[in-house]
Amino acid sequence: MSSQLFEESHGASTIIHDNESGYASGTSSQDSLPDVYFSKPHLKFLNQQLQKLEPQDILRWCITSLPGLYQTTAFGLTGLVTLDMLSKLDGPIKANVDLIFLDTLYHFQQTHELVQRVRSRYGTTIHIYKPQGVETAEEFTAKHGEKLWETNDELYDYVAKVEPSHRAYSELQVKAVLTGRRRSQGGKRGDLDIIEVDDAGIVKINPLANWSFAQVQDYVNANDVPYNELLKMGYKSVGDWHSTQPVAQGEDERSGRWKGKNKTECGIHNPKSKYAQFLRKQELQRQEQELSQAMQRVSVDA
């Protein structure tokens, strides 16, 4: 069952009861308890408290509180710092957090080399997801046409990133994910919370939301964290080779992504993109049609 953000804090606790105690528990036979439950007031309270903590303490809270926890990463600096911090957490509970990497088929060679270095260094399980039905850039072009990122960038984001992420979440039964987003990256990330819940009920945690690029870089240097060689060439945020450029002095960290376009997110963290809204509209229409058909069947049976 997917994680859920409930609009109200009452009601859910009255649905499930343990036959002996009158309360729900982890061993109850009923299966209708949500895996992760936040009311809006609870979510606001947690953000207020976690805001005061260091990233390592936020990560400790995550591994003790959130089932189905994974880390989504494109192997940017912040994600690598998170991975290194997880590997060094002490205490009785060990951080066994797998990585999810979306291989768009258009990553830089340096990014693929970094993936191998991360595997060797940390031994972390990495789940790699590619666009559905293709294995190479040539196959992607044959299926979707030349330079889809130019002819229809929102469709490109969907087939190369959004759909593979949804498939990963479904197949791996993901309930919560650690992301590498920070407020100092600029754009729509300027008012980022530590914890968010998306429309699908996935809990997203941004453990380094408060950190600056300088803090991230200092941690990388102090802990000898492996990083993308492109960062030595003026890049600060690395995505696909066709839409990533070095960053000029004084520019936002992510200004090298989609240069010249009014765009700062690829769709994974932007549910309000036109293509996402189109898909949501289709899904709502499908649900309405199923409901109508069900009501018709009930009417006939009656």
N, C-alpha and C positions, 0 to 999 in steps of 0.2 A: 504494500500500500504506500502511496506517495506521501511525502511530508506535506503538512497542511498548515496554512496560516488562517486561523479563524477570526472572523470579524468581531466576535463577542467572546468574552472569557467564561461565560456561563453556558450550561447546556451539555457540553461534551462529557463532563464528569458524571452526569446522570444517565448516560446512555449505557455504560458498561458497569456491571457490578460483579464482584466475586460472590459466588453463591454462599460462601461461609461467612465472610467478613463484611460484605456489603460494599467493598471497595474493589476497584480494578487493580490488578497486579501484573507483573511480567509473566507470571505462570498461568494467568487466566486462560480458559479454553476459548473464550470469545476472540474473534480476530478483527474486531472493528475499532480497536484503539489505534490512533495514528502513531506512526513511528517517531515523529517529531512534532511537538505541539507548542505553538506560541500564540498567545492572545496579543493584541496590539499593545496593551499596557505592559505586558511582560517583555515584549520585544524592545519597547522603548526603555524600560528599566535596565535590561541587559546591556543595551548599547551605552547607556549612561555609566554603567559600572565598568564594562570592558574598555571603554574609552580611556580610563585611568591607568590601565595596565600596559606593561611592556609586551611586545609580540610573543615572547616565549611563554608568558603567563596566559595569554589568549589561546595559544596553541595547547597548553595543558588543559585549559577548560574545554577546548574542542574535543580532544581525544578521550576525555572522561564523560562528555555530555552528549555527543552526537554520533548515533549509529550510521553506518553506510557512508563514512567519511572518506573522501578522495581529495586529491589536489589536481586541479586543472592547470596546465602550464604550457607556455610556448618557449620555456627555458629563458625567459627574461631575467634580469638581475634580481628582481623582488622575489620571483618564484624560486630562484636558486637559493636565496637567503633563507626563505621559508623551509626549503628542503634541508638545508644545512642545520637550521635550528631544530627541526624535528629529529634529526639524527643524533643530536646532542642532549635531548631532554633526559634528565635523570628522574628517578622515582620508580615505583613498582609497576606502573602502567607504561608499556612501551608503545611508541608511536608507529604502528604499522599502517602507514597511509600510502596507498598506491598512487601513481601518477597517471593522468590522462593527457595524452598529447595528440592534438589534431594535426595530422600530416595533410596539408592542403595540396601537396605535390608540387608546390612552388616555394618551398622554403630554401634559403641559402644553403649551400654546401656546408658552410661553417656551422649552421644550426644542427645539421645532421651529425657532424663531427662532435659537437657538444653533447648530443644525446648519448653517444657512445662513451664519452668521458664521464658523464654523470652515472651511467650504468656501472662503469668500472669503479668509480669512487664510492658510491653509496650502496650499490647492490639493490636499489629500489626497483620494484616491479613497475614497468611502464607499459600501459595499454595504449596502443597506437591505433587511431581511427582515421580512415581515409574517406574521400567522397564515395558515396555508394555506387558500387558496380564498376569501379575503375581502380587501377593499380599504378598507372603512370600518367605523367603530364600529357603524353601523346594520346592515351586513351581518353583522358578528360576532354581534350580538344575535339577528338572525333565525336564524342557524345554531346558536347555542349557548344561547340563552335570555337572559332579563334577569339582569343582575348576576351572571354566572357566578363572579366573584371572591368573592361572598358565599355562593352556593349550593354551590359546589364549588371551593374555592380552589386545591387541588392540580391539578385538571383545568385550571383557568384558567392556572396557571403552565405547565402542559405545552403547551397549545395556543397560548398567547400568547408563550412564551419558549423553552421547552426544545426543542420540535419545530422552530421556526424556526432555532434555533442549530445543531441537528443537520443541518438541510437546508443551511444556509450552509456548515458545515464540509465536507459531502459535495460540494456543487457547486463550492466554491472550492478543494477539495483542501487544506484546512487541516491542518497538522501541529503547529503551535504557536501559542499566543495570548498576548498581553500583556494582563493584567487590571489593574484599578484597585483591587484589594483591599489593605487594610493591617491590621496587627494592632491599631492604635489605634482602629479602627472598632468594636471590641467584638464581642459575640456569639461565633459559632463561628470568627471570624477571629483570635482572640487568640493562637493558636499556629501561625500561617501560616508556611509555608516560602517561600523565594524561588522554588523550582521544585517543581512538583507534576506528576504524571501521572495523568490520570483513567482510569476503567475502559475507555473507548473508545480509550485510547492517545494522547489529545491532551496535549501538553506545555503546562502553564500556568505562566507566569512572572509573578510579582508584584514588579516592579522597585522599587516604593516601599513594600514591606511594612514596612520599618523606620521610616518617617516618621510623624510626628504630624500632626494636622489643622493645627496652627499652622505647621509647616514647609511643608506644601502651600500654605497660604494666603499665607505669606511669599513663596514662589516665584511664585505667581500675581501678586501685587502688584508684585514686583520686575521681572517680565518682561512685564507687561501682557497676561497670558493672558486670552482671552475666557472668560466663565463665565456660568452660568445666572443670570438676574436674580432668580430666586426665593431665591438665597442672601442677598440683601439684606433678605429678609422673614422670616428666622429659620430657613430650611431649611438643612440641611447635606448630606443625601443625598436626591436627587430621583429618584423613579420614576414610576409611574402616578398620575394625579391622585386616583383613588379610594382609594389606600392610602398616601398620603404626607402628612405633617403637619410643621409647624415643630417644631424641637427646643427644649426648655426648657433653661434654664441648668443645667449640671451633668449633663445626660443624655448617654448615649452618642450618638455621631454618627448611628448608624442607628436610634435609638430612634423616630424619626418615621416609620419604615417599618412598616406593618402594626400600627399602634398598638392596643394592647389584645389582641393575639394572641401566642401563644407561637411566634413565627416571626421569623427574622432573614435567611433566604435564600429566593430565589424558585424554586429548583429547578435553575437552571443550574449552581450551585456546590454543590448538595446532592443527590448521587446516592442518598442514603438516604431520600428522601421516600417516602411510601407509594405515590404514583402511579408514581414511578421504579422502585420495587421490584416493583410489579405488572407494569410493562412488561418488566422484566428477566425475571421469572418466565415471562411469555408467550414471550419470545424463547428462553429455555432449553427450554421445552416444544416450541417449533417445531423447534429444532435436534435435540432428542432424537427427535422424530417423523421428521425427515428421515433421521437416522442409522438408525433402525429400518427404514424403508422401503428404504434402500440395502442393508442387510444381508439383508433379505428377497429383494431382487432378485438379490443375489450367490448366495444359497442356492438359488434357483430355477434360475439359470444353471448352477450346479454340478451 
